[in-house]
Amino acid sequence: MTDDAPLVLVVEDEPDLADLYATWLRNEYRVRTAYGGREALESLDDEVSVVLLDRRMPDLSGDEVLTAIRERGIDCRVAMVTAVEPDFDIIAMGFDDYLVKPVTKEALGETVSALLTRSAYDEGVREMFSLASKKAVLESEKGGAELQGSEEYGELDARLAELGGELDETVGPLDDHDSFVDLMRDIERDEADDPFDDVDADADGPAGADANNADAIDSDTLEAEEDDAERGDARDD
């Protein structure tokens, strides 16, 4: 690690956990630790590149710290690292990524690296990354029916599509960047792996199951007929 390495601020009210995160990251980054929300705001300055922020803290919540960071206009990326399971309220929050505890050393390192990469992009691309991250974490925690019934999720999906259209002209120069390509592939994969498929399957009900059973029976019958024909040919020989 060099003196000009990016600075990561770890905000976690459990000192042992905060120190563990710091140990994981110190080989590649400079690290500050804050054991509470108020201490985090005192430690925060323009030198900080990435904040890893717990949500549930006794003195000042992570949500309040996040709001203060954005109100100060500090240009840093923020990942929530928390045991609080994500709900639809996260869509309106100004973070860049969301990790649900427990997290591994690899996941934490990859998140910091990805957030630093995003800093090189303009605001529109960063928003797309942020929304795609929120979409992915919600789809990992919510069922298809719950997603389909959420107005907030519908608006998020529509905004992602809108940004995709606006960024079409910029994809060319960004296309060589692995992170951007990976994001686009993830979005395409999400669209192909429709989270509402389970809702449609439930709506099909017994009729859909009967059709599948009929297909299986027809297949078994065909295989039996083919076996009989082969045995007949063998006897003729």
Biotite code that builds the C-alpha atoms (Angstrom):
import biotite.structure as struc

atoms = struc.array([
    struc.Atom([0.000, 0.000, 0.000], chain_id="A", res_id=1, res_name="MET", atom_name="CA", element="C"),
    struc.Atom([1.238, 3.506, -0.869], chain_id="A", res_id=2, res_name="THR", atom_name="CA", element="C"),
    struc.Atom([0.627, 6.846, 0.808], chain_id="A", res_id=3, res_name="ASP", atom_name="CA", element="C"),
    struc.Atom([-1.643, 7.889, -2.054], chain_id="A", res_id=4, res_name="ASP", atom_name="CA", element="C"),
    struc.Atom([-3.810, 4.745, -1.880], chain_id="A", res_id=5, res_name="ALA", atom_name="CA", element="C"),
    struc.Atom([-7.575, 5.399, -1.702], chain_id="A", res_id=6, res_name="PRO", atom_name="CA", element="C"),
    struc.Atom([-8.923, 6.063, 1.780], chain_id="A", res_id=7, res_name="LEU", atom_name="CA", element="C"),
    struc.Atom([-11.739, 3.854, 3.112], chain_id="A", res_id=8, res_name="VAL", atom_name="CA", element="C"),
    struc.Atom([-13.794, 4.902, 6.141], chain_id="A", res_id=9, res_name="LEU", atom_name="CA", element="C"),
    struc.Atom([-15.228, 1.927, 8.060], chain_id="A", res_id=10, res_name="VAL", atom_name="CA", element="C"),
    struc.Atom([-18.235, 2.890, 10.197], chain_id="A", res_id=11, res_name="VAL", atom_name="CA", element="C"),
    struc.Atom([-19.337, 0.113, 12.564], chain_id="A", res_id=12, res_name="GLU", atom_name="CA", element="C"),
    struc.Atom([-20.477, 0.307, 16.194], chain_id="A", res_id=13, res_name="ASP", atom_name="CA", element="C"),
    struc.Atom([-19.009, -3.117, 17.041], chain_id="A", res_id=14, res_name="GLU", atom_name="CA", element="C"),
    struc.Atom([-15.292, -2.328, 17.469], chain_id="A", res_id=15, res_name="PRO", atom_name="CA", element="C"),
    struc.Atom([-14.093, -5.905, 16.891], chain_id="A", res_id=16, res_name="ASP", atom_name="CA", element="C"),
    struc.Atom([-15.975, -6.091, 13.587], chain_id="A", res_id=17, res_name="LEU", atom_name="CA", element="C"),
    struc.Atom([-14.809, -2.642, 12.495], chain_id="A", res_id=18, res_name="ALA", atom_name="CA", element="C"),
    struc.Atom([-11.208, -3.598, 13.258], chain_id="A", res_id=19, res_name="ASP", atom_name="CA", element="C"),
    struc.Atom([-11.618, -6.870, 11.339], chain_id="A", res_id=20, res_name="LEU", atom_name="CA", element="C"),
    struc.Atom([-12.866, -5.030, 8.242], chain_id="A", res_id=21, res_name="TYR", atom_name="CA", element="C"),
    struc.Atom([-9.946, -2.608, 8.563], chain_id="A", res_id=22, res_name="ALA", atom_name="CA", element="C"),
    struc.Atom([-7.454, -5.480, 8.798], chain_id="A", res_id=23, res_name="THR", atom_name="CA", element="C"),
    struc.Atom([-8.908, -7.058, 5.651], chain_id="A", res_id=24, res_name="TRP", atom_name="CA", element="C"),
    struc.Atom([-8.506, -3.837, 3.682], chain_id="A", res_id=25, res_name="LEU", atom_name="CA", element="C"),
    struc.Atom([-5.202, -2.404, 4.936], chain_id="A", res_id=26, res_name="ARG", atom_name="CA", element="C"),
    struc.Atom([-3.005, -4.280, 2.483], chain_id="A", res_id=27, res_name="ASN", atom_name="CA", element="C"),
    struc.Atom([-4.510, -2.315, -0.407], chain_id="A", res_id=28, res_name="GLU", atom_name="CA", element="C"),
    struc.Atom([-6.029, 0.844, 1.078], chain_id="A", res_id=29, res_name="TYR", atom_name="CA", element="C"),
    struc.Atom([-5.591, 3.426, 3.760], chain_id="A", res_id=30, res_name="ARG", atom_name="CA", element="C"),
    struc.Atom([-8.296, 2.864, 6.370], chain_id="A", res_id=31, res_name="VAL", atom_name="CA", element="C"),
    struc.Atom([-9.991, 4.951, 9.036], chain_id="A", res_id=32, res_name="ARG", atom_name="CA", element="C"),
    struc.Atom([-12.388, 3.416, 11.548], chain_id="A", res_id=33, res_name="THR", atom_name="CA", element="C"),
    struc.Atom([-15.300, 5.071, 13.313], chain_id="A", res_id=34, res_name="ALA", atom_name="CA", element="C"),
    struc.Atom([-17.198, 3.211, 16.039], chain_id="A", res_id=35, res_name="TYR", atom_name="CA", element="C"),
    struc.Atom([-20.394, 5.211, 15.709], chain_id="A", res_id=36, res_name="GLY", atom_name="CA", element="C"),
    struc.Atom([-22.318, 7.621, 13.531], chain_id="A", res_id=37, res_name="GLY", atom_name="CA", element="C"),
    struc.Atom([-21.174, 10.841, 15.194], chain_id="A", res_id=38, res_name="ARG", atom_name="CA", element="C"),
    struc.Atom([-17.541, 9.745, 15.115], chain_id="A", res_id=39, res_name="GLU", atom_name="CA", element="C"),
    struc.Atom([-18.000, 8.942, 11.423], chain_id="A", res_id=40, res_name="ALA", atom_name="CA", element="C"),
    struc.Atom([-19.123, 12.490, 10.642], chain_id="A", res_id=41, res_name="LEU", atom_name="CA", element="C"),
    struc.Atom([-16.148, 13.860, 12.584], chain_id="A", res_id=42, res_name="GLU", atom_name="CA", element="C"),
    struc.Atom([-13.791, 11.591, 10.595], chain_id="A", res_id=43, res_name="SER", atom_name="CA", element="C"),
    struc.Atom([-15.318, 12.407, 7.235], chain_id="A", res_id=44, res_name="LEU", atom_name="CA", element="C"),
    struc.Atom([-13.564, 14.752, 4.815], chain_id="A", res_id=45, res_name="ASP", atom_name="CA", element="C"),
    struc.Atom([-12.884, 15.129, 1.102], chain_id="A", res_id=46, res_name="ASP", atom_name="CA", element="C"),
    struc.Atom([-9.995, 12.656, 1.331], chain_id="A", res_id=47, res_name="GLU", atom_name="CA", element="C"),
    struc.Atom([-12.378, 9.730, 1.899], chain_id="A", res_id=48, res_name="VAL", atom_name="CA", element="C"),
    struc.Atom([-13.072, 7.740, -1.277], chain_id="A", res_id=49, res_name="SER", atom_name="CA", element="C"),
    struc.Atom([-15.315, 4.953, 0.071], chain_id="A", res_id=50, res_name="VAL", atom_name="CA", element="C"),
    struc.Atom([-17.478, 4.637, 3.182], chain_id="A", res_id=51, res_name="VAL", atom_name="CA", element="C"),
    struc.Atom([-18.537, 1.226, 4.514], chain_id="A", res_id=52, res_name="LEU", atom_name="CA", element="C"),
    struc.Atom([-21.518, 2.107, 6.675], chain_id="A", res_id=53, res_name="LEU", atom_name="CA", element="C"),
    struc.Atom([-23.515, 0.118, 9.219], chain_id="A", res_id=54, res_name="ASP", atom_name="CA", element="C"),
    struc.Atom([-27.214, 1.051, 9.346], chain_id="A", res_id=55, res_name="ARG", atom_name="CA", element="C"),
    struc.Atom([-28.147, 0.196, 12.927], chain_id="A", res_id=56, res_name="ARG", atom_name="CA", element="C"),
    struc.Atom([-26.059, 2.236, 15.368], chain_id="A", res_id=57, res_name="MET", atom_name="CA", element="C"),
    struc.Atom([-27.155, 3.626, 18.749], chain_id="A", res_id=58, res_name="PRO", atom_name="CA", element="C"),
    struc.Atom([-25.981, 7.238, 18.599], chain_id="A", res_id=59, res_name="ASP", atom_name="CA", element="C"),
    struc.Atom([-26.693, 8.132, 14.977], chain_id="A", res_id=60, res_name="LEU", atom_name="CA", element="C"),
    struc.Atom([-28.102, 5.666, 12.480], chain_id="A", res_id=61, res_name="SER", atom_name="CA", element="C"),
    struc.Atom([-26.378, 4.783, 9.242], chain_id="A", res_id=62, res_name="GLY", atom_name="CA", element="C"),
    struc.Atom([-29.323, 6.257, 7.356], chain_id="A", res_id=63, res_name="ASP", atom_name="CA", element="C"),
    struc.Atom([-28.757, 9.605, 9.097], chain_id="A", res_id=64, res_name="GLU", atom_name="CA", element="C"),
    struc.Atom([-25.022, 9.464, 8.422], chain_id="A", res_id=65, res_name="VAL", atom_name="CA", element="C"),
    struc.Atom([-25.709, 8.736, 4.752], chain_id="A", res_id=66, res_name="LEU", atom_name="CA", element="C"),
    struc.Atom([-28.041, 11.737, 4.522], chain_id="A", res_id=67, res_name="THR", atom_name="CA", element="C"),
    struc.Atom([-25.390, 13.970, 6.126], chain_id="A", res_id=68, res_name="ALA", atom_name="CA", element="C"),
    struc.Atom([-22.722, 12.734, 3.694], chain_id="A", res_id=69, res_name="ILE", atom_name="CA", element="C"),
    struc.Atom([-24.870, 13.612, 0.701], chain_id="A", res_id=70, res_name="ARG", atom_name="CA", element="C"),
    struc.Atom([-25.934, 16.968, 2.168], chain_id="A", res_id=71, res_name="GLU", atom_name="CA", element="C"),
    struc.Atom([-22.276, 17.910, 2.652], chain_id="A", res_id=72, res_name="ARG", atom_name="CA", element="C"),
    struc.Atom([-21.649, 17.174, -1.009], chain_id="A", res_id=73, res_name="GLY", atom_name="CA", element="C"),
    struc.Atom([-18.692, 14.893, -0.299], chain_id="A", res_id=74, res_name="ILE", atom_name="CA", element="C"),
    struc.Atom([-17.846, 12.988, -3.467], chain_id="A", res_id=75, res_name="ASP", atom_name="CA", element="C"),
    struc.Atom([-17.441, 9.477, -2.085], chain_id="A", res_id=76, res_name="CYS", atom_name="CA", element="C"),
    struc.Atom([-19.054, 6.125, -2.737], chain_id="A", res_id=77, res_name="ARG", atom_name="CA", element="C"),
    struc.Atom([-21.051, 4.536, 0.086], chain_id="A", res_id=78, res_name="VAL", atom_name="CA", element="C"),
    struc.Atom([-21.858, 0.880, 0.700], chain_id="A", res_id=79, res_name="ALA", atom_name="CA", element="C"),
    struc.Atom([-24.228, -0.100, 3.487], chain_id="A", res_id=80, res_name="MET", atom_name="CA", element="C"),
    struc.Atom([-22.808, -3.126, 5.347], chain_id="A", res_id=81, res_name="VAL", atom_name="CA", element="C"),
    struc.Atom([-25.561, -4.191, 7.688], chain_id="A", res_id=82, res_name="THR", atom_name="CA", element="C"),
    struc.Atom([-27.665, -6.927, 9.247], chain_id="A", res_id=83, res_name="ALA", atom_name="CA", element="C"),
    struc.Atom([-30.817, -4.982, 8.337], chain_id="A", res_id=84, res_name="VAL", atom_name="CA", element="C"),
    struc.Atom([-32.560, -6.879, 5.553], chain_id="A", res_id=85, res_name="GLU", atom_name="CA", element="C"),
    struc.Atom([-33.330, -4.530, 2.659], chain_id="A", res_id=86, res_name="PRO", atom_name="CA", element="C"),
    struc.Atom([-36.869, -3.316, 2.079], chain_id="A", res_id=87, res_name="ASP", atom_name="CA", element="C"),
    struc.Atom([-38.297, -1.090, -0.638], chain_id="A", res_id=88, res_name="PHE", atom_name="CA", element="C"),
    struc.Atom([-37.282, 2.025, 1.318], chain_id="A", res_id=89, res_name="ASP", atom_name="CA", element="C"),
    struc.Atom([-33.681, 1.492, 0.145], chain_id="A", res_id=90, res_name="ILE", atom_name="CA", element="C"),
    struc.Atom([-34.649, 2.611, -3.370], chain_id="A", res_id=91, res_name="ILE", atom_name="CA", element="C"),
    struc.Atom([-34.816, 6.245, -2.250], chain_id="A", res_id=92, res_name="ALA", atom_name="CA", element="C"),
    struc.Atom([-31.582, 6.086, -0.251], chain_id="A", res_id=93, res_name="MET", atom_name="CA", element="C"),
    struc.Atom([-28.393, 7.612, -1.628], chain_id="A", res_id=94, res_name="GLY", atom_name="CA", element="C"),
    struc.Atom([-25.999, 4.688, -1.247], chain_id="A", res_id=95, res_name="PHE", atom_name="CA", element="C"),
    struc.Atom([-24.102, 2.910, -4.026], chain_id="A", res_id=96, res_name="ASP", atom_name="CA", element="C"),
    struc.Atom([-24.197, -0.696, -2.842], chain_id="A", res_id=97, res_name="ASP", atom_name="CA", element="C"),
    struc.Atom([-25.773, -2.832, -0.106], chain_id="A", res_id=98, res_name="TYR", atom_name="CA", element="C"),
    struc.Atom([-24.175, -5.811, 1.640], chain_id="A", res_id=99, res_name="LEU", atom_name="CA", element="C"),
    struc.Atom([-26.095, -7.960, 4.123], chain_id="A", res_id=100, res_name="VAL", atom_name="CA", element="C"),
    struc.Atom([-24.056, -9.294, 7.041], chain_id="A", res_id=101, res_name="LYS", atom_name="CA", element="C"),
    struc.Atom([-22.224, -11.554, 7.493], chain_id="A", res_id=102, res_name="PRO", atom_name="CA", element="C"),
    struc.Atom([-19.838, -10.534, 4.732], chain_id="A", res_id=103, res_name="VAL", atom_name="CA", element="C"),
    struc.Atom([-16.641, -12.249, 3.634], chain_id="A", res_id=104, res_name="THR", atom_name="CA", element="C"),
    struc.Atom([-13.229, -10.710, 3.126], chain_id="A", res_id=105, res_name="LYS", atom_name="CA", element="C"),
    struc.Atom([-13.559, -11.339, -0.610], chain_id="A", res_id=106, res_name="GLU", atom_name="CA", element="C"),
    struc.Atom([-16.981, -9.691, -0.853], chain_id="A", res_id=107, res_name="ALA", atom_name="CA", element="C"),
    struc.Atom([-15.828, -6.636, 1.073], chain_id="A", res_id=108, res_name="LEU", atom_name="CA", element="C"),
    struc.Atom([-12.698, -6.246, -1.041], chain_id="A", res_id=109, res_name="GLY", atom_name="CA", element="C"),
    struc.Atom([-14.584, -6.680, -4.304], chain_id="A", res_id=110, res_name="GLU", atom_name="CA", element="C"),
    struc.Atom([-17.158, -4.097, -3.219], chain_id="A", res_id=111, res_name="THR", atom_name="CA", element="C"),
    struc.Atom([-14.526, -1.472, -2.387], chain_id="A", res_id=112, res_name="VAL", atom_name="CA", element="C"),
    struc.Atom([-12.746, -2.111, -5.691], chain_id="A", res_id=113, res_name="SER", atom_name="CA", element="C"),
    struc.Atom([-16.001, -1.825, -7.650], chain_id="A", res_id=114, res_name="ALA", atom_name="CA", element="C"),
    struc.Atom([-16.985, 1.403, -5.886], chain_id="A", res_id=115, res_name="LEU", atom_name="CA", element="C"),
    struc.Atom([-13.625, 2.985, -6.670], chain_id="A", res_id=116, res_name="LEU", atom_name="CA", element="C"),
    struc.Atom([-14.087, 2.026, -10.321], chain_id="A", res_id=117, res_name="THR", atom_name="CA", element="C"),
    struc.Atom([-17.517, 3.661, -10.392], chain_id="A", res_id=118, res_name="ARG", atom_name="CA", element="C"),
    struc.Atom([-16.000, 6.936, -9.226], chain_id="A", res_id=119, res_name="SER", atom_name="CA", element="C"),
    struc.Atom([-14.404, 7.291, -12.668], chain_id="A", res_id=120, res_name="ALA", atom_name="CA", element="C"),
    struc.Atom([-17.801, 7.406, -14.370], chain_id="A", res_id=121, res_name="TYR", atom_name="CA", element="C"),
    struc.Atom([-20.166, 10.326, -14.753], chain_id="A", res_id=122, res_name="ASP", atom_name="CA", element="C"),
    struc.Atom([-23.253, 10.789, -12.595], chain_id="A", res_id=123, res_name="GLU", atom_name="CA", element="C"),
    struc.Atom([-25.629, 9.019, -14.982], chain_id="A", res_id=124, res_name="GLY", atom_name="CA", element="C"),
    struc.Atom([-23.548, 5.849, -15.110], chain_id="A", res_id=125, res_name="VAL", atom_name="CA", element="C"),
    struc.Atom([-23.061, 5.888, -11.325], chain_id="A", res_id=126, res_name="ARG", atom_name="CA", element="C"),
    struc.Atom([-26.821, 6.172, -10.867], chain_id="A", res_id=127, res_name="GLU", atom_name="CA", element="C"),
    struc.Atom([-27.308, 3.193, -13.147], chain_id="A", res_id=128, res_name="MET", atom_name="CA", element="C"),
    struc.Atom([-24.830, 1.146, -11.103], chain_id="A", res_id=129, res_name="PHE", atom_name="CA", element="C"),
    struc.Atom([-26.578, 2.173, -7.881], chain_id="A", res_id=130, res_name="SER", atom_name="CA", element="C"),
    struc.Atom([-30.062, 1.317, -9.145], chain_id="A", res_id=131, res_name="LEU", atom_name="CA", element="C"),
    struc.Atom([-28.869, -1.993, -10.593], chain_id="A", res_id=132, res_name="ALA", atom_name="CA", element="C"),
    struc.Atom([-27.360, -2.861, -7.198], chain_id="A", res_id=133, res_name="SER", atom_name="CA", element="C"),
    struc.Atom([-30.626, -2.015, -5.425], chain_id="A", res_id=134, res_name="LYS", atom_name="CA", element="C"),
    struc.Atom([-32.610, -4.042, -7.949], chain_id="A", res_id=135, res_name="LYS", atom_name="CA", element="C"),
    struc.Atom([-30.329, -7.053, -7.483], chain_id="A", res_id=136, res_name="ALA", atom_name="CA", element="C"),
    struc.Atom([-30.426, -6.986, -3.680], chain_id="A", res_id=137, res_name="VAL", atom_name="CA", element="C"),
    struc.Atom([-34.224, -6.609, -3.603], chain_id="A", res_id=138, res_name="LEU", atom_name="CA", element="C"),
    struc.Atom([-34.662, -9.491, -6.025], chain_id="A", res_id=139, res_name="GLU", atom_name="CA", element="C"),
    struc.Atom([-32.419, -11.639, -3.825], chain_id="A", res_id=140, res_name="SER", atom_name="CA", element="C"),
    struc.Atom([-34.572, -10.917, -0.751], chain_id="A", res_id=141, res_name="GLU", atom_name="CA", element="C"),
    struc.Atom([-38.121, -10.540, -2.104], chain_id="A", res_id=142, res_name="LYS", atom_name="CA", element="C"),
    struc.Atom([-40.460, -12.936, -3.876], chain_id="A", res_id=143, res_name="GLY", atom_name="CA", element="C"),
    struc.Atom([-41.871, -12.287, -7.334], chain_id="A", res_id=144, res_name="GLY", atom_name="CA", element="C"),
    struc.Atom([-45.359, -11.483, -6.044], chain_id="A", res_id=145, res_name="ALA", atom_name="CA", element="C"),
    struc.Atom([-44.002, -8.910, -3.580], chain_id="A", res_id=146, res_name="GLU", atom_name="CA", element="C"),
    struc.Atom([-41.870, -7.264, -6.261], chain_id="A", res_id=147, res_name="LEU", atom_name="CA", element="C"),
    struc.Atom([-44.756, -7.180, -8.707], chain_id="A", res_id=148, res_name="GLN", atom_name="CA", element="C"),
    struc.Atom([-46.971, -5.501, -6.114], chain_id="A", res_id=149, res_name="GLY", atom_name="CA", element="C"),
    struc.Atom([-44.461, -2.764, -5.270], chain_id="A", res_id=150, res_name="SER", atom_name="CA", element="C"),
    struc.Atom([-44.901, 0.643, -6.867], chain_id="A", res_id=151, res_name="GLU", atom_name="CA", element="C"),
    struc.Atom([-41.373, 1.610, -5.779], chain_id="A", res_id=152, res_name="GLU", atom_name="CA", element="C"),
    struc.Atom([-39.856, -1.413, -7.502], chain_id="A", res_id=153, res_name="TYR", atom_name="CA", element="C"),
    struc.Atom([-41.815, -0.653, -10.667], chain_id="A", res_id=154, res_name="GLY", atom_name="CA", element="C"),
    struc.Atom([-40.474, 2.910, -10.670], chain_id="A", res_id=155, res_name="GLU", atom_name="CA", element="C"),
    struc.Atom([-36.920, 1.626, -10.129], chain_id="A", res_id=156, res_name="LEU", atom_name="CA", element="C"),
    struc.Atom([-37.258, -0.738, -13.074], chain_id="A", res_id=157, res_name="ASP", atom_name="CA", element="C"),
    struc.Atom([-38.625, 2.060, -15.266], chain_id="A", res_id=158, res_name="ALA", atom_name="CA", element="C"),
    struc.Atom([-35.800, 4.414, -14.258], chain_id="A", res_id=159, res_name="ARG", atom_name="CA", element="C"),
    struc.Atom([-33.207, 1.760, -15.105], chain_id="A", res_id=160, res_name="LEU", atom_name="CA", element="C"),
    struc.Atom([-34.744, 1.347, -18.547], chain_id="A", res_id=161, res_name="ALA", atom_name="CA", element="C"),
    struc.Atom([-34.776, 5.135, -19.013], chain_id="A", res_id=162, res_name="GLU", atom_name="CA", element="C"),
    struc.Atom([-31.111, 5.430, -18.034], chain_id="A", res_id=163, res_name="LEU", atom_name="CA", element="C"),
    struc.Atom([-30.246, 2.583, -20.374], chain_id="A", res_id=164, res_name="GLY", atom_name="CA", element="C"),
    struc.Atom([-31.743, 4.541, -23.243], chain_id="A", res_id=165, res_name="GLY", atom_name="CA", element="C"),
    struc.Atom([-29.976, 7.756, -22.252], chain_id="A", res_id=166, res_name="GLU", atom_name="CA", element="C"),
    struc.Atom([-26.621, 5.986, -21.974], chain_id="A", res_id=167, res_name="LEU", atom_name="CA", element="C"),
    struc.Atom([-26.813, 4.165, -25.299], chain_id="A", res_id=168, res_name="ASP", atom_name="CA", element="C"),
    struc.Atom([-24.567, 6.781, -26.904], chain_id="A", res_id=169, res_name="GLU", atom_name="CA", element="C"),
    struc.Atom([-21.928, 6.429, -24.161], chain_id="A", res_id=170, res_name="THR", atom_name="CA", element="C"),
    struc.Atom([-21.737, 2.643, -24.135], chain_id="A", res_id=171, res_name="VAL", atom_name="CA", element="C"),
    struc.Atom([-19.177, 2.676, -26.968], chain_id="A", res_id=172, res_name="GLY", atom_name="CA", element="C"),
    struc.Atom([-16.311, 4.380, -25.107], chain_id="A", res_id=173, res_name="PRO", atom_name="CA", element="C"),
    struc.Atom([-17.206, 2.563, -21.894], chain_id="A", res_id=174, res_name="LEU", atom_name="CA", element="C"),
    struc.Atom([-17.634, -0.817, -23.533], chain_id="A", res_id=175, res_name="ASP", atom_name="CA", element="C"),
    struc.Atom([-14.024, -1.857, -22.957], chain_id="A", res_id=176, res_name="ASP", atom_name="CA", element="C"),
    struc.Atom([-14.332, -1.470, -19.214], chain_id="A", res_id=177, res_name="HIS", atom_name="CA", element="C"),
    struc.Atom([-14.905, -4.836, -17.542], chain_id="A", res_id=178, res_name="ASP", atom_name="CA", element="C"),
    struc.Atom([-17.067, -3.435, -14.750], chain_id="A", res_id=179, res_name="SER", atom_name="CA", element="C"),
    struc.Atom([-19.438, -1.676, -17.121], chain_id="A", res_id=180, res_name="PHE", atom_name="CA", element="C"),
    struc.Atom([-19.726, -4.741, -19.318], chain_id="A", res_id=181, res_name="VAL", atom_name="CA", element="C"),
    struc.Atom([-20.364, -6.903, -16.264], chain_id="A", res_id=182, res_name="ASP", atom_name="CA", element="C"),
    struc.Atom([-23.127, -4.547, -15.164], chain_id="A", res_id=183, res_name="LEU", atom_name="CA", element="C"),
    struc.Atom([-24.826, -4.671, -18.536], chain_id="A", res_id=184, res_name="MET", atom_name="CA", element="C"),
    struc.Atom([-24.574, -8.452, -18.555], chain_id="A", res_id=185, res_name="ARG", atom_name="CA", element="C"),
    struc.Atom([-26.078, -8.609, -15.063], chain_id="A", res_id=186, res_name="ASP", atom_name="CA", element="C"),
    struc.Atom([-29.003, -6.442, -16.134], chain_id="A", res_id=187, res_name="ILE", atom_name="CA", element="C"),
    struc.Atom([-29.579, -8.565, -19.225], chain_id="A", res_id=188, res_name="GLU", atom_name="CA", element="C"),
    struc.Atom([-29.348, -11.718, -17.097], chain_id="A", res_id=189, res_name="ARG", atom_name="CA", element="C"),
    struc.Atom([-31.909, -10.306, -14.653], chain_id="A", res_id=190, res_name="ASP", atom_name="CA", element="C"),
    struc.Atom([-34.293, -9.591, -17.496], chain_id="A", res_id=191, res_name="GLU", atom_name="CA", element="C"),
    struc.Atom([-33.877, -13.124, -18.845], chain_id="A", res_id=192, res_name="ALA", atom_name="CA", element="C"),
    struc.Atom([-34.297, -14.639, -15.361], chain_id="A", res_id=193, res_name="ASP", atom_name="CA", element="C"),
    struc.Atom([-37.650, -12.971, -14.688], chain_id="A", res_id=194, res_name="ASP", atom_name="CA", element="C"),
    struc.Atom([-38.366, -12.728, -10.917], chain_id="A", res_id=195, res_name="PRO", atom_name="CA", element="C"),
    struc.Atom([-42.081, -12.888, -11.748], chain_id="A", res_id=196, res_name="PHE", atom_name="CA", element="C"),
    struc.Atom([-41.793, -16.362, -13.313], chain_id="A", res_id=197, res_name="ASP", atom_name="CA", element="C"),
    struc.Atom([-42.857, -17.963, -10.044], chain_id="A", res_id=198, res_name="ASP", atom_name="CA", element="C"),
    struc.Atom([-45.961, -15.762, -9.998], chain_id="A", res_id=199, res_name="VAL", atom_name="CA", element="C"),
    struc.Atom([-46.870, -16.864, -13.528], chain_id="A", res_id=200, res_name="ASP", atom_name="CA", element="C"),
    struc.Atom([-46.259, -20.484, -12.611], chain_id="A", res_id=201, res_name="ALA", atom_name="CA", element="C"),
    struc.Atom([-48.589, -20.201, -9.614], chain_id="A", res_id=202, res_name="ASP", atom_name="CA", element="C"),
    struc.Atom([-51.217, -18.559, -11.797], chain_id="A", res_id=203, res_name="ALA", atom_name="CA", element="C"),
    struc.Atom([-51.109, -21.541, -14.173], chain_id="A", res_id=204, res_name="ASP", atom_name="CA", element="C"),
    struc.Atom([-52.208, -23.747, -11.303], chain_id="A", res_id=205, res_name="GLY", atom_name="CA", element="C"),
    struc.Atom([-53.170, -27.381, -11.752], chain_id="A", res_id=206, res_name="PRO", atom_name="CA", element="C"),
    struc.Atom([-53.802, -26.932, -15.461], chain_id="A", res_id=207, res_name="ALA", atom_name="CA", element="C"),
    struc.Atom([-50.134, -26.154, -16.043], chain_id="A", res_id=208, res_name="GLY", atom_name="CA", element="C"),
    struc.Atom([-49.125, -29.149, -13.954], chain_id="A", res_id=209, res_name="ALA", atom_name="CA", element="C"),
    struc.Atom([-51.511, -31.410, -15.889], chain_id="A", res_id=210, res_name="ASP", atom_name="CA", element="C"),
    struc.Atom([-50.009, -30.240, -19.170], chain_id="A", res_id=211, res_name="ALA", atom_name="CA", element="C"),
    struc.Atom([-46.519, -31.018, -17.919], chain_id="A", res_id=212, res_name="ASN", atom_name="CA", element="C"),
    struc.Atom([-47.639, -34.464, -16.756], chain_id="A", res_id=213, res_name="ASN", atom_name="CA", element="C"),
    struc.Atom([-49.236, -35.116, -20.133], chain_id="A", res_id=214, res_name="ALA", atom_name="CA", element="C"),
    struc.Atom([-46.000, -34.204, -21.888], chain_id="A", res_id=215, res_name="ASP", atom_name="CA", element="C"),
    struc.Atom([-44.095, -36.603, -19.638], chain_id="A", res_id=216, res_name="ALA", atom_name="CA", element="C"),
    struc.Atom([-46.578, -39.434, -20.322], chain_id="A", res_id=217, res_name="ILE", atom_name="CA", element="C"),
    struc.Atom([-46.401, -38.854, -24.072], chain_id="A", res_id=218, res_name="ASP", atom_name="CA", element="C"),
    struc.Atom([-42.604, -38.955, -23.917], chain_id="A", res_id=219, res_name="SER", atom_name="CA", element="C"),
    struc.Atom([-42.616, -42.215, -21.950], chain_id="A", res_id=220, res_name="ASP", atom_name="CA", element="C"),
    struc.Atom([-45.086, -43.786, -24.397], chain_id="A", res_id=221, res_name="THR", atom_name="CA", element="C"),
    struc.Atom([-42.955, -42.778, -27.371], chain_id="A", res_id=222, res_name="LEU", atom_name="CA", element="C"),
    struc.Atom([-39.826, -44.254, -25.795], chain_id="A", res_id=223, res_name="GLU", atom_name="CA", element="C"),
    struc.Atom([-41.649, -47.530, -25.076], chain_id="A", res_id=224, res_name="ALA", atom_name="CA", element="C"),
    struc.Atom([-42.869, -47.766, -28.671], chain_id="A", res_id=225, res_name="GLU", atom_name="CA", element="C"),
    struc.Atom([-39.325, -47.147, -29.957], chain_id="A", res_id=226, res_name="GLU", atom_name="CA", element="C"),
    struc.Atom([-37.961, -49.898, -27.685], chain_id="A", res_id=227, res_name="ASP", atom_name="CA", element="C"),
    struc.Atom([-40.605, -52.358, -28.956], chain_id="A", res_id=228, res_name="ASP", atom_name="CA", element="C"),
    struc.Atom([-39.715, -51.517, -32.550], chain_id="A", res_id=229, res_name="ALA", atom_name="CA", element="C"),
    struc.Atom([-36.015, -52.084, -31.908], chain_id="A", res_id=230, res_name="GLU", atom_name="CA", element="C"),
    struc.Atom([-36.705, -55.476, -30.306], chain_id="A", res_id=231, res_name="ARG", atom_name="CA", element="C"),
    struc.Atom([-38.859, -56.409, -33.304], chain_id="A", res_id=232, res_name="GLY", atom_name="CA", element="C"),
    struc.Atom([-36.052, -55.518, -35.704], chain_id="A", res_id=233, res_name="ASP", atom_name="CA", element="C"),
    struc.Atom([-33.629, -57.626, -33.678], chain_id="A", res_id=234, res_name="ALA", atom_name="CA", element="C"),
    struc.Atom([-35.928, -60.663, -33.881], chain_id="A", res_id=235, res_name="ARG", atom_name="CA", element="C"),
    struc.Atom([-36.280, -60.220, -37.662], chain_id="A", res_id=236, res_name="ASP", atom_name="CA", element="C"),
    struc.Atom([-32.469, -60.285, -37.982], chain_id="A", res_id=237, res_name="ASP", atom_name="CA", element="C"),
])
